[in-house]
Amino acid sequence: MATRFTPFICILKRDLIIACRNRYELINPLLFFIMVIVLFPLAMGTDQTMLRDITAGMIWVTALLASTLSLDAMFRTDFEDGSVEQLTLSNYPLTLLVGAKILAHWLVTGVPLILVSLLVGYILSLSYAALMALFITLLLGTPILSLIGAIAVALTIGLRGGMLLSLLILPLYMPVLIFSMLAVNNANDGLSISAECYFLAGLLVLAITLAPVATAASLRIRLS
Amino acid sequence: MPRFETQQLESIRRDNILFKDISFSLDQGELLQIDGVNGSGKSTLLRICAGLTLPNSGAVLWDNTSIDSNRHHYLQNMTYVGHQNGVKDALSVHENIQVIHALSGTSDVLDCTSTLNQVGLSIDEDVLLGKLSAGQKRRVGLCRLVLNTSQLWLLDEPFTSLDIEGKALIERLIVSHCQQGGMVIFATHQAIEIEGADIRHIHLGKTNGN
């Protein structure tokens, strides 16, 4: 039975299968994440209180960098083997198909990153409230990273510019970082974090609505 | 009656006119070859016909309406097979065929084995595509033609990396498609003779443009 969502599910499944078969591409950003986190205590000393103050911030910044590293893989092989052309020329809205690709990307990079972040936060003795705030902000924030990143990747695909990609998207990640850190700090002080979470949720809805459209348009431009 | 038409297409690359004033039309059952030396713009012309690239001037029409204004209708009736096969090395043959089938938009039930037979492949469907030869990958890519119900086929170098038997098979597919009222435009620099089909030619090149 061919419904409107058959190709969406098909592309989602396709990307998940491919990600599972290229396991090193899945694991490398996570290893990078853990390595950078380990560098901080080495550089700044092992003073417990000081580390506890900076843990949430360093987890978020490192998560940003790790997700930037993993972005490139989203469209590269599809571009090289002509799959992007076929997606563009299929009878279904490119926006929908791109949405499936972004969702798959978040499932294989964002979700593991959230889990590892919680583990790292726990090891570095974050308080329970801060850990929860970290979890909620990562849950709301990492999909935004994948969505915004997709636009930039689609624009820079085929150009040898890993650096260009980072320069394009890191400024766009700043609002996410600001609201997330506000939430974690509030949680540490025993204050409510709902305002920041609403802002993040609003950003997420905005990104879900606009990013697939912008990504589809960028891909069309890159192909022509 | 569906009809494919281009009007005075012009393409400019790096300040050089690649081609200009390319006008032709195709009715049901017609077969057209775009030929010309390397770099003469065969692929570009085909991509413009597919709506992937925009021409610098001119228009591409399907059913007498521009393909930009009626994109959905055009995409339903057009299948493009480019230089690259558009199949994934990390997926098995069967999974690749499933993706092609899902994107083709047909409501037919997929019969993977018979699809592969039609492009002359008799291999284990669960083998990863990356393990196949270039010619076998090409054939999997050409499954697109079998799985679609489009009237217009746009083929960029369809015979690349195919053996003699594979080439004959694709020629037969093209002929039978034309006999059923389809249209085919293919780009290749090779001289092609297809039995039972009358091939029209568009020649790209500096000496005799069109």
Interface residues (C-beta under 8 A of the other chain):
Chain A: M1 A2 T6 P7 C10 I11 R14 I17 I18 R21 N22 T77 E80 D81 G82 S83 E85 Q86 L87 T88 L89 S90 N91 Y92 L223 S224
Chain B: R47 A50 G51 L52 T53 L54 H72 L75 Q76 M78 T79 Y80 G82 H83 Q84 N85 G86 V87 K88 D89 A90 L91 E95 Q98 V99 I100 A102 L103 S104 G105 T106 S107 R144
